[in-house]
Amino acid sequence: MVSVIPKARNIEITAEGLQEDLARLEIQKQALERELAAVTAHLGSVQRALSALQALMPESLPPAPAARPADVVAEVPATVAPAPVPSAHEVEDGTGDANRAEDGPGDADDSKAYGKLTEQILAYFADAGNTDVRARDVASALGRDTDSGSINAVRSTLDRLVGQSRVRRVGRGLYRAAKR
C-alpha cells in the first residue's frame, strides 16, 4: 500500500511551485502592462505627428493608412481584460496609477515626457564614449533600475535607437554609442 505522507508532500511542493510561478507571472504582467502603456503613448504621439505632417503635404498625395488604437486593441485576445493605460508622463516617472487622478491622458506635457528617456539615454552614451554597456547599466545610471519594467523600458528604447542607427548593438545585450 502507498503511503499518504509522500503524496501530501508532493502536493505541497507542487503548490509552492505554482505560488512562485503566480508571483513571477504577476510581476511580468505588470511589466508588460507598463510597456504596452509606453507603446500606446508613443503610438499616439506618432499619429499626432503624422497628422500634422499630412496637413502640410500637397493634396496630390493620398494619406497613408495608419492603425488606430481601436484596431490595435481589437487584436488583444478576449481573455485579457484591458488594463487602465497610464499617460506617457506616468510611464516615464514610474508612478503608474498613483498619480492617475492628477495627470489626465490629454496633458500637453505627455508627448514631451515620452521623449525624455530617449534623450537621457543618448546623453548617457555621449558621456560613455566608446564603452560597451548593458541595458541594466544604462537603467542604473539613469536611476531606472528599480524594477524589471523600468529596465525593460530602457531596453526597448535602446532597441528602437539601434533600429534608428543612433546606438549600436555590439553583442548580445551590449550597446555602444554610434560612430558619428
Solvent accessible surface area in square Angstrom, and as a share of the most:
residue,aa,sasa,rsa
1,M,243,1.09
2,V,106,0.61
3,S,59,0.38
4,V,115,0.66
5,I,132,0.67
6,P,73,0.46
7,K,114,0.48
8,A,43,0.34
9,R,120,0.44
10,N,89,0.46
11,I,122,0.62
12,E,89,0.40
13,I,89,0.45
14,T,81,0.47
15,A,47,0.37
16,E,93,0.42
17,G,31,0.29
18,L,113,0.56
19,Q,128,0.57
20,E,123,0.55
21,D,59,0.31
22,L,107,0.53
23,A,57,0.44
24,R,130,0.48
25,L,90,0.45
26,E,81,0.36
27,I,102,0.52
28,Q,87,0.39
29,K,113,0.48
30,Q,92,0.41
31,A,6,0.04
32,L,100,0.50
33,E,58,0.26
34,R,72,0.26
35,E,56,0.25
36,L,90,0.45
37,A,1,0.01
38,A,15,0.12
39,V,87,0.50
40,T,46,0.27
41,A,22,0.17
42,H,57,0.25
43,L,46,0.23
44,G,17,0.17
45,S,25,0.16
46,V,69,0.40
47,Q,37,0.16
48,R,136,0.50
49,A,54,0.41
50,L,60,0.30
51,S,67,0.43
52,A,59,0.46
53,L,106,0.53
54,Q,50,0.22
55,A,85,0.66
56,L,146,0.73
57,M,74,0.33
58,P,90,0.57
59,E,171,0.77
60,S,99,0.64
61,L,95,0.47
62,P,110,0.69
63,P,96,0.60
64,A,63,0.49
65,P,137,0.86
66,A,51,0.39
67,A,54,0.42
68,R,145,0.53
69,P,62,0.39
70,A,68,0.52
71,D,53,0.28
72,V,58,0.34
73,V,92,0.53
74,A,84,0.65
75,E,142,0.64
76,V,64,0.37
77,P,86,0.54
78,A,111,0.86
79,T,132,0.77
80,V,80,0.46
81,A,82,0.64
82,P,123,0.77
83,A,37,0.29
84,P,90,0.56
85,V,62,0.35
86,P,18,0.11
87,S,8,0.05
88,A,5,0.04
89,H,63,0.28
90,E,0,0.00
91,V,24,0.14
92,E,13,0.06
93,D,72,0.37
94,G,54,0.52
95,T,45,0.26
96,G,20,0.19
97,D,94,0.49
98,A,88,0.68
99,N,39,0.20
100,R,75,0.27
101,A,107,0.83
102,E,134,0.60
103,D,27,0.14
104,G,30,0.29
105,P,108,0.68
106,G,75,0.72
107,D,56,0.29
108,A,87,0.67
109,D,84,0.43
110,D,12,0.06
111,S,55,0.35
112,K,148,0.63
113,A,11,0.09
114,Y,35,0.13
115,G,29,0.28
116,K,105,0.45
117,L,9,0.04
118,T,11,0.06
119,E,105,0.47
120,Q,53,0.24
121,I,0,0.00
122,L,34,0.17
123,A,57,0.44
124,Y,48,0.18
125,F,5,0.02
126,A,80,0.62
127,D,129,0.67
128,A,25,0.20
129,G,36,0.34
130,N,113,0.58
131,T,72,0.42
132,D,57,0.29
133,V,13,0.07
134,R,122,0.45
135,A,4,0.03
136,R,140,0.51
137,D,68,0.35
138,V,0,0.00
139,A,0,0.00
140,S,57,0.37
141,A,62,0.48
142,L,45,0.23
143,G,54,0.52
144,R,35,0.13
145,D,65,0.34
146,T,116,0.68
147,D,58,0.30
148,S,52,0.33
149,G,6,0.06
150,S,23,0.15
151,I,7,0.04
152,N,44,0.23
153,A,22,0.17
154,V,0,0.00
155,R,90,0.33
156,S,44,0.28
157,T,11,0.07
158,L,0,0.00
159,D,59,0.31
160,R,67,0.24
161,L,0,0.00
162,V,37,0.21
163,G,68,0.66
164,Q,89,0.39
165,S,83,0.54
166,R,85,0.31
167,V,2,0.01
168,R,74,0.27
169,R,114,0.41
170,V,55,0.31
171,G,28,0.27
172,R,228,0.83
173,G,28,0.27
174,L,48,0.24
175,Y,5,0.02
176,R,52,0.19
177,A,24,0.18
178,A,16,0.13
179,K,156,0.66
180,R,228,0.83
